[in-house]
C-alpha cells in the first residue's frame, strides 16, 4: 500500500461544545487533500458515526469509526483527583464495532463518574477488533511519564502489549505546541524503539483552521459558562489543534516521517462498514400452522371482513377492496416489511383492546388499506382517494414510517407493553440533538463576549421569528442588523464568531416520542447514551440514522385531543347515560358544520387559530372533504400563493375555472381545479404522462425539491409520454408547469384526512355536548393558566355558566352539573394532586362542615397553609361558615386547633374537644369566627385571578361591556393572531382596551420619562409602549384610572406577545371628552323602526364633527347609508339613543 496520512484523533461537533468541526467541513478537507480515509474520535460517544459513514461513502473516502474514551484503571475509583484519562479507540472490523458498543454501554451504565468511563478489565474483555493508542497528554501513560512514574508507565505499556499486541497498540505523538508535548514525544519515541512499539502522529483536531481558534475559544466558554475575559476559564492555551494536512504534519515531525505514514497504515487496517441492506426487525411470534406470509395475509383479510361486517365498507364495492388489498399484500411482501406491520398492528390492537384511544392515522400511512384492515389507521383510503404509493413506493423502496398518536394518558402504558413483549433490553428510546440556531448562538456568544443582557436581547429581538432562520437570512431580512454590524466593531465581531458556530450541535437529549425495537439486546448492536439529568438509556443514533441501518423505529406520540375526546365521551355517559361510538358518528352533522362555518372552533383540533377561523367563515364548509382541504391549505405556502383565496372563490362559484383536459375532472373536481394535495400531482402524472404511481411519487419529490437538472429531465419525459398518450403538447407543458408550481405547496392528503377526522370529532362534541366538551378541555389545560383562562372565557361566551369551586362538590377535574361547568379543584394554583386526592377521599366519608373540620380531617402535610389559602382565595369555602377575610385571618389559629385535635385523637384525650364541638343533640357546632367584613370586590377579584388565572365572581371589565361593544374592538389575542397569519409589511394601526395591570417607568438617554404598561382584556394581555410625548399627557391618568382604550402601531417583531406603540391612550371614563379621532358614528336601527321615531331622534342630534351613518332593513335587505350630517357625541346622548333599541357603533 502507498504511503498516506489521515487524522486518527479528531473531534467533530459531536464532541459537544468541545469539537467545532462540522462533518461537511471534514469531508471537504478530505477531498481537498485527496485523503484515502478519514476518522472521527469524539469524546465518549459515536453520535456522528452513521452520518459520517454516509458522507464519506458519497465522497469516495474510507470512513474510520473511533472514539476518545475516558479510562480509569478501576471504575470503583471515584475521586476528584483521579477521575479519568484519555485514550483513542478505533474500530477495525464488525467485531470491533460490536465491542465498542459494549464498552460505550458499560461506560454509561456502570462507569459514569463526571464522564462515561471504562476500566482496563472491561477493555480487556472487549478488546477484539479494536486498535488503541496511548492518547493525548491526558492519556494514562503520558500522565505517568510526566509525573516521573516510569515503572508504573512501563507496567501499563506491558499490559497494552499483552492485550492488544504491537500490531493493535500505538504510541500517540502530537505537534509540539506545548512544552509537555515535546517531553512526551521524545520519551515515546525512545520507549517505542526500546519496546518495538510504533508511533503514530495525530493532530487531536478540534477545529478546521487557525482562523477558527477564537470561535473555538468562545465555544469552550459557552460549555463552561465563563466569559472570554475570565482569567481562570478553561482554554486550550498554546495548543492549536487544527486540521493540518500531511505536509504540515511532516514539518512538525521532520525526524520521524514514519509516524505520519503510520496513520495511513492504521487506516488500511480498519475495514468496518455499516450494513445498510438488511432489516433488523424484532421477532414476531407466528402460529405454528402459518408462515409469516400466510399469517399476514390472514390478518389482513380478517380485518377486511370485519370492516365489511360493520358496514364501514360498501358490500357492493367489496371486489375493489379485495383487489387493492391483494396488491398491497404483494408489494409489502416483496419489500420485506411484513414484520414491521405485524409488530405495529399488534401493539395498536392491544391499545384499543385495553381502552387506550388511538388516533385514526398520521402521515402517509393512512393511504394504505392494509393499515386500515390491521387497525393501524382508521380511515378508508379508497373512499378518500388516498394512495398507497405515497406511503410505500415500490419504485424506490424505503423503510415504512408509521407514527402513531395515542391518548397522552395511555402512551406510556403502550410503550411498557412493547418492552414487556420484546424484552426491556431490546427496546430503547432514541436520541435527538439540539443545534446552535440563529437566536441562540447570538445570545450564547454575546454572553461570552461580555455584552450587557439588554444589548444581547435587543440583538436577538431583531432576528425575525422564522423557523430555522439562518444568521445570513436574518441580515438580509432585517436591515438594522447589517447597519449595527457596519457601525459597531463589537457587534461585527459577535456576528463573525456566531456565523462560525451557527449550526453546530449543542446538546443531546431524549426524543420525545421515538422508540427503537431490536431483535437483539440494544447494547450489542447500537451505542447507547444517558442524557444529562436523566437515567433513561437512549440510542446514540437519531431516527434517520437508525432507519438507514434497518432498525424498526416508531414514534409513539401523545395527542391531547384523543384524551379530550375520551374524557368527553366518559363524562357524557356519566351525565346523560348516552353511549357514543366516536368512530360511528355521522360525518354530516348539521350542528357540527354550523359551528365550523361560524368559526367557533376554539378547542377544536387543528381549527382554532384566528386566521383559520376566518378561512372557515369565508369557505362555509358543508362536507367532510372540505375540512380535509382546509387542513391541507392553511399553511404559509398556500396562503402566500393565493391558493386559499382561489379555492374559496371557486367553491362559491365566484371564480370560473377550466380543466386542462376533460379527463382531469375526477382528479381535481373535489378541490375546484386547485391542486391541493400531493396525491393529485401523482394522479395527474399518471393520467396524462402515463407514469406508474411509483414513478409519479418520484416526480412529486423532484418537483418539491425543485432541482433544475432533474426537473428538465422529468419535463422532457412527461411531454414525450403525454404526446404518446394523445394529449396536446402545449397544454401538457402548461399542466406540467402548473404541477411543478403547486407541488411545492401540495400537502399529503392522507395525513390531512386523518387529522380532519379528529378535527370533525372534536367539533361534533363541542357542538352537541358543549358543557361536557368544554369541561374536559379546561381540565386538560388546567396546568396552563393562560389557556385555562382562555377556555373558561370561551365557555362563558357560549352561555355556559361557570360554577365557582366548592370544597364539598368540586371534583379534581372540571365537571358538569345541570349543563353548568363546576370548577375543578386542580384548576387552583399550587394545589397538588396528592392534596386533592386526600381531600376528595375524606369528603367521600361525609361533607366538611367548616374550615376547622376540613383542617382536622385532611393531611396537613400535603395541604399546607399555602394550599388552604389558595382554596380560600378561589372561594372554595364560600358555602361554609365565614367570609373569605375571616377564613384567611383565622387560618393559622384553625390549623393549630386542628393539629391539637389530631394529637388528642391519637392519645385518646378527646373529652374537652368533644364538649366544645358538639351540641346537646350531638350535632357538630360550626366554628365561630370573630366579626370581620369581607374583602372588597376588587381585592376578591385580584386574589381569584392570582390563584385561578380567571375572575370567578365577576370580571373587572364586566360593568364596561356595553360601552366596549360600541367600539367593536378586537382582543389583544386576535390582534396578535392576525399579525402571525397576515404578515403585514408595515406596522398596522390597532385599537384595543383593557384593565391596567402594571406600569414600569424608565428614563430615556435624553432624560425624558416614558413607560411600559400592561393592559389585560378578558382573554389576553398586551404590552403598551408609551413614549415620552404621550407619557406627559397620560401620567396622571395612569395613577387614577383602571380601564383604558389604546390606539397605536403593532410591533411587527413580537410574535409571542402583543406589543402596541401607543399614540393614544385614554381612560374609558374620559373617552368622550378626550378621544380626538372618532371617524364615524353608525346607528343600527331595529327592524320596523318608524319614521316618526327617526325624526324625533334627528331633532335630538347635536351638531359636531363626527360623520353619521345609518344601517337599516328595507325590503328585506340590509342597507348602509352615509348621511351628510356630522354630529357630536357624549355619554348621555349615546345612552339615550340606545334606549330606543338602536345600536351605536363608533369608529375609533
N, C-alpha and C positions, 0 to 999 in steps of 0.2 A: 504493500500500500504506500502511496506517496505521502510525503510529509504534509501535514496541515495542522491548523490551530483552531480551537474554539474555546470559548469561555465555559468552564465547567463549574464555576461558582458565580451565580448571577441571580440577583433579586429583582423580580418584576413587581408590578403594582400589587401583586397578591401577598407580598411581604408587607402587610397593611401598615400604611403610614411610615414605612421604613425604606421600601424599594419604590423607585419612581420611574421604572422602565415599563412603558406600555408594550403589550405584545406586538402590536403592529410596528412599533419603532424598532423592536428587536429583530423582527423579520426583515425590515428594511435594511438594518445593519448587516444581516446575514447575506442579503442579496448584493449589497454594495461591495462586500468583501469576499464574494464567491465562497461563502462558508459551506463546507460539506455537511456540517452538523451544527446544531445549536442546543444548548441545555438551559433549563431553569432549575434553580435550587432555592425555593422560598423558605422562609423561617417556619419550621414546624408543620408545613402543610404542602399539599399539591393542588390547591384550588384551581390553578390555571392549566393543569396538565392536559385536559381534553381539548380546550380551545387552542392551546399552544401546539398540540399534536396536529390538529386540523389545519392550522395556519401554515405550519412547516410543510405538511404534505402538499398543500396547494402551491407552495413556493418551490417545491422540489428540494427541500432541505431535510436532512435526517433529524428527527426530534429525539432528545435525550431527557428523560424524566428524572428528576432528582429532588433532593430536599436538604436544607441545612437543619440537621437535627439538634435538639437540645439534649445533651447527655450528662449522666452522673454515674459514678461507679456503682451506686446502690440507691434506688429510689426511696429507700427509707430515710436517706439523708435529707433533712429539711431545715437548713439553717440559712440565714440571710447571706452569710459569708460564702457558703458553698451551694449556690442554687443550681447552677448548671454550667456546662461547657458547650462549645460548638463543634460540629463535625459534618462533613459533606457525605451524603449517601446518594449513589447513582444506581439507577435500575439497569441491570444487564440483560434481563430476559423476563419472560412471563412469571417464572417462579419468583424472581426478584421483586416484581411488581406486587404479587400477592403478599410476599413477606413485608414489603414496605407498608402495605395496607394494614397488616397485623401490627407492625411497630407503631404506626400512627394511632391505631385504635388503643393500644396499650398506653401510649403517651397521654391520651386524654382521659381514659377511663381509670388508670391506676397510677400514672406517673406525674400527674399535673401538680405543680407547685410553682406558682408565678408563670410558668411556661409548661407546655406539654413535653415531658421528659421521657427518655428511655434510659435503661441502665445496661451494663455490659452483659448481664445474664440473659436478658431478653434479646439483645443484639446477637449474641452467640446462637440463641435458639433459632432465630430467623435470619441468618446471615447469607443463606444460599441465594445466588443470583444477584448479589449486591456488590458494588465496588465502593470503597470508602477512602477518604483522605484524612490527614491529621487536622485539617481545618485551618481557620484563620488564627490570629493572635489569641482569640478567645477559646481555642481548642485546648483539650486537656493536656496533650503532650507539650505544645508551646508554653502553656502556663507553668508546667513543671520545670521546663528548661529555664524559663525566665526567672523562676524562683530558686534556681540552683539546686533543684531536687532531681539530680541527674539519675540517681539509682532508680527512683520511682518512675522516671520517664522511660528508662530502658525496660523496666518491668512491663510498662504499658505497651511499649513498642513490641516486645516479645509476645504479648497477648494478641495483638493485631496480626502478627506474623503467623501465630499458631492458628487463629480462627480464619483469617482471610487469605493467608499466604502472600508472598511478594507480588503475585500477579493481580491481586484484588485490593492491595493496600498501598497507598502512595503518600509520601510526604508532600504537603502543600506549601509552596512558596509564592509570595506575592510581591508586587512592586514596592520598593523601599521608600515609601513616603514618610515613614516614622522610624525613629532610631531603633525601637524594639524589633521592628520587622527586619532590619539589617542584621541584628544579633541572631534572630531566629533563623533567617535564611542561611546564614553561614553555618550554624550548628546543624541544620537539617541536611545541607549538602554533605557535610563531613560524616554525620552518622549514617546517612544513606549509603555513602561509599563503603563505610565500615560494615553495615548490616546487609548490603545488597538490596536496598530499597530505593526505587526510582522516585525522583522528584517531579512534580507537575506544577507548572506555573498557572496561577489563576488571577483574576482581577478583583474578586469579591465585588462585582459591579452592582452599584445601587442607582446609578443614573446614566443617561446615554452619553452626554458630552460634558466637558468642563463648563460650558455655558449654563448648565443646569444646576451647578453647585449651590448657588444661593437659594434657588427654588427648593432644592432638596433640604437645605438647612431649615427653611421655613416649614417644610412638611414635618420635619422632626419635632419642631416646636409645637405644631398642631397636635402631634401624638402625645407629647409630654405636658401640654398645657402651659408652655412657657412663652415669654416674649423674646424676640431676637436680641434684645438688649440685656436680658438676664445674664449675669456673669457666671452663674453656676448651671446654666442649661446644658442638656445633653447635646453633643455635636460630634462630628467625625474628626474634629481637629484638623491636623495637617494631612490626614488621609484623604486621597482623592480617587475614590473607586468608580471611575467611569469606564465606558466600554472602549478599551484600546484595541486596535487591530493587531494582526500578527507582527508586523514590522515594529510597531511601537512596543510590543511586548518583548521582542528580541532586543530592542535597545535598552530595556530595563534589565535584561539578563545577558549581557554580552559574552560572559564567560560560561554560560550554561544554556546554549540553544536547545539542548536535548529536553530541557524542562518545558519549553514551549511545544515542541513536537510530541511530547508525551501526552499532551491534551488530546491531540488528534488520534494517537494510539489508543487511548482510553475510549474515545468516541467510537472508534471502529469496533471495540469490544462490546458496545451497548447495542442490542438489537431487539428492543421491545417495541411492539406495535399493538395498539388497541384493536380489539376485534369489533368491527362495525357491521359485520354481515351476519350476525347471529342475534337471536331473540332470547332474552333471559326472563321468561315469564315464570311465575310460581307454578308449582304442580297443582292442578285441579283434579280432584278425585272423580273418576268416571265409573259409573256402574259396570260391573263385570261383563254384562251382556252387550255392552256397547264399546265402539271405538270412540275416540274424541269427535270424529266427523259425524258419525251416526247419532251420537247423543246431542250434539249441537243442532243437527237438523231436526231431531225430535222436539227439543225445547222450542225451537223457532215455530214449528207447525202447531205445537200445543198452544203457544201464545196466540197465534193467528186464530185458531179455533175459539179460544176464549174471547177474543175481540169480536168475532162474528156472533158468538152466543149472546153477548151483552149488547148487541146491536150497535157497536161502535163502528162496524164496517157493514156497508150495504151488501146483503146476501147476493144481490144481482151482479155486483162487481167482484165477486169472490175470485173468479179466474184471473182478473187483472192483478189482484194482490198476490195470488199464488205465483204468477209469472215473475213479478218483481221480487218476491221472496226467494225464489229459486236462483234468480240472477245474483242477488246479494250473497246468498249462501256460497255459490260457486266462487265469487270474487274473494270473499273473506277467507275461504278455504285455501285458494291459490296463493293468497298473500301470507298465509301462515299466522293469521290473527285470531283463530278460534279461541285459543286460551285466554286472550285478552277479554273477549266478550263474555266468556263463561265466568271469569273472575268478577268482572264489573257487574254483570247481571245478578250474580249470587248475592253480593252484599247489598245491592239495591233492593232485591226481593226480600232479603232478611229485614231491611229497614222498614219496608212497607208492612211486612207481616207483624212487626213489633211496634206499629203505630207511630213511626218516625216519619214525618212528612218529607217527601222528596219532590224536587222541582220537576216540571214537565220536560225539561231539557235545557241545554245550554250549548251555544256554539253550533257547529255544523252537524253534530251527531243526530239532531232532530230530523235530518234528511234521510235517515236510514229506517227502513221498515223493520229490519231485524231488531234495531234498538227499541222500537215500539213493542214488537212482539215479546221481547225479553224484559220488558218493563223498565228498561234503561231510560227511555223517554216516555212521554205521554201525549204525543201529538201525531196526527195522521199525516204522513209525508205526501201521500198521493192526493189527498183532499186539497192540500195547500200548495201543490206543485213544488215540493221540496226535492232536491236532487241528491242521490247517494254519492255521486261522483264529486260533489262539493265537499263531502266528508272524507271519502277514501277514493283516491284517483288510481284506477288500475294502470294508467299510463305512466304514473310517477309515484311508485309505492313509497309511502312514509307511514310511520307509526300512527295508529289511531290516537286521537286526542279528545278524550271524553272527560269533561269537567262536570261535576255533579253538585247541585245545590241541595243542601239538607237544612232542615229546621235548626236554628242555632243552638237549641237546647238538646238536640239529639245527635249532632255531628260527632261529638267525641265518643258517643256510645257505638256508633258505626265503626269508627276507627279502631276501637277496642275489640270489636268483633273480628275485624280483619287481622289484628295482631294475634288474637287467640286462634284463629283458623290456620294462619300460615306460619305462625311462630314469631315470638317477640323479637328474636334475633334476626329475623328475615324482613322485618318491616321497619322503616325508618323515615323520619322527617327529612326534608330537603332544605338545602341552604339557599339563601338569597343574598345578594351583595348590594350595598349602598355605595353610590359614587359621589364624587365631589362635583355637584352641579353648580350652575352659574351663581345663584344667590348664596348658596352655602360656602362656596370656595372664596367668594369676596369677603364674607363675614369671618371665615377662618383666617385668611391672610391678613385682613385688616387688624384683627386682634393681635396677631403675632408681631406685626409692624408697629404696634402701639397706637393705632388710630383711636380717638375717643369713640365711645359706643354710639353717640348721637351721629357722628360723621359716618361711621360704618353703616349705621341703619339708614341714613339718608341715601348712601350709595346703593344699597341693596334695594331700597324702595324705588329707585329709578329703573331697575331691571323689570321689564314687563312681566306680568303674571301669565306666562305662557308655558305650557307643559314642555319640559326638556329643552327650553330655550338655551342657546349657547351664548357665551360672552360676546362673540363676534356678531351674532344676530342682535343681541341687546344693543350693541354700539351702533348698529345700522338703523335700528328702530327708534332709538332714543337719542336724539342729537345732543342733549345735555350731557350725556356720559362722555361723548367724544370731546366736547368743549372742556370738561373738567380734566380729562387726560391731557389735552393740549396745553392747558393753562396751569397745571399743578404737577410738579415733578413727582411728588409723593404718590399722588393718585396714579400717575403713569407707571411708576414702579409697582404699585399694588396690582394693576391690571396685567403688567408684563409677567409677574410671578404667577398670578391667578390663571392666566392663559396656559402656562406650562403645567400647572397642577390640575386644571379642569379635566374632568372625566376619569381621573384616577380612582381606583377602588378605595373606599374609606373604611368600610366596616363590613362584617359578615354577621348574618343573623338567621333565624329560622323562618322559612317561608310560611306565610300564614295558613296555607291550605295544602301544600304539596306533600304527598306521601309516595315512597317507592316501595314496591313489594318484590322481593328477590327469591329465587329458588334456593339460594344458599345463604348462610349467615352473612350479613352485610359486610362485616369487617374482613371477610375473606376475599371479597370481590370489589369492595369500594373503600376509599379512605373516609374516615368519619371525623367529626368536629363537634365540640361543645361550645356554643356561643357564650360570650360573657354574661354573667348574671343569670345563668341557666344551668340546668342539669340534664337537659334533653340532648341526645345524640342527633346530629344531622349529617347527611352526606356532604362531602366536600365539593361535589359537583352540583351545579344548578340544573334546573329542569331540562333545558335544551340539550345539555351535555349527556345527561342520563338517557334521554330519548335516543340520542345518536349512538349510544352504546348498546341499545336494545333492551333497556330495562323498562318494566311496566311502572309508569308513574301516573298518579291520579291526583287531580285537585279535588279535595273534599272541602267544598265551600259552605260556609254557614250563611244562609239568606234569611234575614229578619222577617221578610214578608211571608215566608212559609210558616214561621212561628205565629205571626199575626193571624193568618187565615185559620190555623189550627186552634188558637186560643179563642177566636171569634166563634168558630163552629161549636166549641165546647160550651161557651157562655150562652149562645143561642139555645142549645139543647137544655142547659140548666134553667134558663129563664122562661123559655117558651115551649119546652118539650118538643122541639122540631128537630128532626134528623135531616141534615143536609149533606148529600154527597157532592162535594165541590167539583168532582170530575163530571157530574151529570147535570149541572145547572144549564139552563138554556142560554145559548150564545146570542140571543136576540132580545134580551130582557129590556122592556121599554124604560123602566126606571133607571137601569144602569146606563143606557145610552142618553137619557135625559140629563143625568148627572155629568156624563162625559162631555156632551155638547155644551153644557153650561160652563165648562171649565172648572167645576167644583171638585177638583181632583187632588186636593191636599191629602196626603196619606195613601194615595193610590199609586201602586208600584209603577215607576218609570214615567208617570204622567203628572208629576206635581210641581215642576218648575213653572215660574210665571210665564216664561216665553212659550212653553209647551201648552199651557192653559189657553194662551191667546191663539195658538195654532188650532187647537181643538174647537174653540169658539168660531173661528173662521171656517174650518173644514166641515163642521157638523157631521161627524161620523155616524153612520146608521147601520154598519155591519162590522163583524169581527175583522174582516180583511182590511178595513180602514185603520183599525188600531195597529195591525201589523205594519202597515205602510207608515203611519205616524212614527212608530218606534224606530223605523229604519231611516226616516227622513230628518228627524230632529237631531241633527249633528252639525258641527261647524261647516263642513264642506258643502252639503246640500243647501244649508241656509244661506251661505255666502254666494252660491252659484245661481240662486233664483229658482232652483228645482221645487222648493216648497210652495212658492207663490204660483208657479205653473200648475202644480198638482191641484192646489185649491181652486184656481180659476177654471181649470178643465173639469174638475169634479162638479162644479156648479153650472157648467155649460157656458161660462162667460168667455172662454178662450177656445177657439177652434183648433183642431189638430188632425193630422193625417198620418197614416202608417206608410212607411217607405214601400212596403209591399203588402198586399191584402192578407197573405197568409201569416203575417206577423201579429194580426189582431188577437188570436188566442193567447199570445205570449204577453202582450202589452196592454190588453184591454182593462185588466183589473187596476192598473196604475195610470189609466188615461193617457197612454202613449209615453209617459215619463219612465225612463229606465231607472228604477229604484233599487232593484236587487241584483246581486252578483249572479244569481241563478238565471236572471233574464238575459244577461250578457252571454252566458253559456248556451242558453237555448237559441238565441239569435244566431250565434256562430254555428250551431248545429243545423238549424233550419236553412240558413242562407249559404253558409260556407261548407256544409256537408261534414263538419267536424264531428268526431265522436265526442261524447260528453267529457271523456277524459282529456281529449285534446283541447276541448273548449275551456276546461278548467286551467290548463297550462296557458292558453291565450289570455284568459282573465287575469291570471297572476302577472303575466308580462305587461298587460295594459295598466294594471295597478302600479307597477314599478316604473313604467314609462321609460324603459331603456330604448334609446333611439335605434340602435342596430337591430335589436330583437323585434321592435315594432315594425321596422321597414321590411324585415323578412316575413313577418306574420301578415302584413298588409298585402304583400305580393301573393302569398299563398291563399289568403282569403278571397282576393279578387279573382284569382285563377279558378278556384273551386266554385265560387258563386256563378261565374260565367258558364262553367261546365254544367251547373245546375239550372241554367236558363234564366238567371237574374240579370237585369240591366247593369252594365259595368259602372256607369256614372252614379246611379243610385246606390249601388253596392258600396262604392267608395265613400259616399256620404254616410251610409249606415255604419261602416267601419269606423270612420272618424267620430261619429256620434257615440258609438260603443266605447271607443277609446277615451272619450271625454268623460262619460258617465261612469266608466269602470273605476276611476279614481275615487268616486263618491259612493258607488254602489255598496250596499250593505248585505250581509249574509242573511237571507230570508229565513233560514232555519232557526237561527238564533232569535231573530225578531219575532217570529211566530210563537216560539216557546215562551218568550218573555211577555209577549202581548197577552198570552193566556193568563199569566199571573196578574197582569195589569187589569184584565177584564174581571177576574175573580175578585180582586180587592174592590173594584168599582161596584160590582154586583152586591157585595156585602155592605159596602158603605151606603148604597142607595136603598137597599131593602131592610137592613138592620143597623141603622145609623148609630144608635146608642151603644150597642154591643161592639160594633166595629171600632168606634172612637175610644171606648173604654179600654179595649185591648191594645189599640195603637198607643194610647197615652201610657199604659203600663210598660210597654216595651221601650218607651222613650223617657221613662222616669229617672234614668241616670243622667240624662242630658237636660239640664234645667231650661235651656233656651227652646229646645224642641218640645219639651213637655208643655211649656207655657204657650207656645205657638198652637199646639193641637188642642189645648184647653180652650183657647180663644176661638179656634176654629169650631169646636163643638158648640160653644155659646152662639156663634154666628149661625149655626144650624138649628138654633132654637132648642138645644138640649140643655136642660138645667144642670148645673154642676152643684151637687150637694157637698157641703164642707166636710172635712174629716170628722169622724165621730168615733171616739175610742171604743164605744160599745157596739158599733155597727160596721165600721170600715174594715175591709179585709186588707191583706198585704197588697194585692192587686187592686186596680180600679175596677169597680163592678157596676151593675145596672140595677136600679130599683125603680119600678114603675116608669120606665123609659127615661129615667134621670141617671146621670153618672154620679156614683158615690165615690168621693175622693179616696184613693188608695193610700195607705199609710206609708208605703215605700216612696211616695212622691215627696215626702218631707225630708229635707236635707239632714244629714248626719245621724239619721235613724237607721241603724244597720239591720241586716236580715236576722241575725241571731236575736236581737232585741225584739223584733216584730214577731218572730215565731214564738218566743216566750210569752209575749203579751196576748197573742191570739189563743195560745194553749190555755192560759189562765182564764181568759174570758169565756171559753167554752164551758167551763165549770159553772160559772154564774157571772152576771154582768158586774162591772165595777160600780160602786155606789158613790164614791167621791175620790178625791185625789189621794187621801190617806189610804183608803182601801186599795187603790191602784198601787201605790208605792210599797205597801205591805206585802202584796201578793206576787209582784213581779220580781225578777232577778235584777237587783240594782247594780250588778257588775256589768251587765250588757246594756241596761238602760240607766246610764249615769245622769247626773244633774243636767248636763248639756242636752242630752236626748229629750228629757222631760220638758225642759224649757222650750225646745223647738216644737214639741207637741202642743204646748200652751200657745206659743206664737201662732201656730197654724189653726188654732181654735178646736183642737181635737177633744178638749174637755169642756166645751161650751155648754153641753147639756148636763153636766154635773154641777154641784153647788159651787158658787163663787164665780166672780168675773175674772177675766184674764189678768188684770192687775193684781187682784187678791191672790190668785193661784201662783203667780210669779213671785210676789213679795214674800209669801209664806212657805215657798217650796223647801227651803233649807230646813225650816222647823219641822215640816211634814215628813221630810226624809229622815230626820233624826228620830222622830217618833216611830216611823216605820221600822227603822233599824232596831230600836229598843224593843219594839213589839216582836220582831223576828227572834231576837235573842231570848226574850221571855218565853216564847213558844218552845224554843229549843231546850230551855232549862225547866219548863213546866211551871213557871211562875206567872200565870196569866190572870190571876184574880183581879188585880186592880184594873187591867185593860178591859176585862170582860164587863166590869161595872160601868166603866166610863163610856163604852161604845155601844151598849145595847139598852133598849128601853124596857119598861116593865113587861111589855108584850113580846119581848125577845126580838123585836125588830131593830136592825142596826140604826144607830143615830148618826146622821151625816155630820161630817166635820164642819165646825162652825168657824167662819172667817171673821176677822176684825173688819169693821166697816172701812171701805176704801173705794172711791169712784173708779170706774173702768178707764182704760186708756182712751184718749181722744181718737176719733176715727182715723185721723192722719197717721198717728203712731201705730194703730192696729194694722192699717194697710201696709205701712212700711215693714213691719215685722212679718206679715204674711208674705210679702214679696221677698224678704230676706231668706225665709226658710222653704218657700214653695216655688219661688220664681214666678209667682202669679198672684194677682189680687183676688182673694177669695170672696170677701164680704161685698166688695164693690170695686170699681176702678176709679182712680182719681180723675180720669177723663170722662167717666160716665155722665156727669152732670153737664158736660160741654158737648155731648154728641149731637144735639140739634144744631148748635152753632157750627160745628165742624162739617156737618152734612152740606151746609150752604156753600162750602168751598170745593167740594168734590176732590179732595186731596188723596194722593196715593200714600200708602205706608212706606216707611223707610226700607222695609224689606223688598217691596215691589220696585222701588226706585233702584235698589242695588241689583235686583234680578234683571231689570231692563238693561242696566249697564253691561252685565255679563253676556246677555244674549244679543244685544244690538250693536255693541262695539262702536259707539259714536266716535268720530274723529275729533270733534270739538266738544268742550265741556257743555253738556245740556244744562239749561236753567231749570231747576226743580223747586217745588214748593212742598213743604211738609209741616207737621205740627207735633208737639209732644210735651211731656212733663219734664221740666228741668231737673236733671238728676245730679249734675256736678258742674263746677266751673273751675278751671285752672287758669290763673292769670300769670302771664310772663312779661318780661321787659325785652323789647327788641334791641338790636345793636345801636339803633338811633336814640334809645331811651324812651320810646313810646310803649304804652301798655296795650297788650292785646290778650285775647282769651281763647281757650279751647273749652267748649261746653258740650255736655252730653244731653241730648233730648231723647225721651223714650215715648214711643206711641204704644198702642195696645199690643203690638206684635213684635216690635224690634226697637233698636235704638240707632242713633246717628251721632257722629262727632261733628260739631259745628265750629268752624274756624271763624273767629270774629277778629277781623283786622283792626288796627288802631283807630281808623276814622269812624267806623261803626261802633267800636267799643266805647268811645267817648259818649255816644248818643244813648247807648243801652245800659251803661254800667249801673245806674240806679235801679233800672227795671230788674236786672239780674238778682238784686238783693230782695226785691219786694213782690215779685210775681212768680208763679209756678208754671203756667201753661203758655207756650209761645208758638207763634207761626213763623216759619223761617223760609226765606227765598234766597237762592244762590246757585253758584256753579258747582256741578257734581265733579268731584275729584276722579279723573279717569284712571289713576294708577292704583286706586284702592278697591280691590275686588272682594276682600274679606269683611270690610266694614264700610258702611255708608258714610262718606265724608262730604260735607257741604261747605263751600267757601261762601259765607253769608254776605249778601249785600243788603238784606233787610231782615230785621228780627224784631217782632212786636209782640207784647203780651196780648193774649186773646181778649182780655177785658178791655184793652185800649184799641182794639183793632180798627173800629170805625173812625176813631179820632186820628190815629197815627199811620195807618196803611195808606200810602200815597197812590199806588198804581193798581186800582181796581179797573180792569179792562172792559167789563160788561156786567150788567145785571139782567139775568134771564128769569122771567116769570113763567112757570109751567102751570097753565090753567087746568082746573079739573074739567072732566067731560061735562058738556051741557052747561058751561059757565055762561050765565046770561049777560046780554049786552048792557043791561042797566047796572049790574054789579060792576062790570068793567068800567063803565062811565063814572061810577061812584069812586072807584079806585083811582081812576085817571085824575079826578079832581083833587085827591089827597096827595098826589105825587108832587114832591118839591123839585124844582129845577136844580140841576147841578152839572157835573162833568162826565158822569158815567153813562155810556150808551145803553139804551134799553132794548131788550129782545123779548119776544113773546113766543111761547110754544103752546099750540092748542090743537084740538081734533076738529077736522072739517071733512064731512062726507066720508067718515071712517078712516081718514088719513091724518098722519101727524104732520103739522105744518109749523115751520120755524119762520118767524117774521122779525126782521131787523127794523125797528122803528127809527124815526128821526129824532125822537126825544132823548134828552140827556138829563139824568136825574141825580139827586143827592140821596145818600143812604145813611141811616143811623140805626141803632139797636131797636128803638121804639117803633120806627117805621117798618122794619123787617118783621117784627113780631106781629104788628097789626095786619100786615099783608098775609101772613101765614094763618091768621085766624079765619080767613076766607077759604081755607083749603088750598091755597096757592103755594106751590113750592118755589122758593127763590134760590137761584144758583149764582154765585158771584165769581167772575173770572179774576183770579189773582196770580 
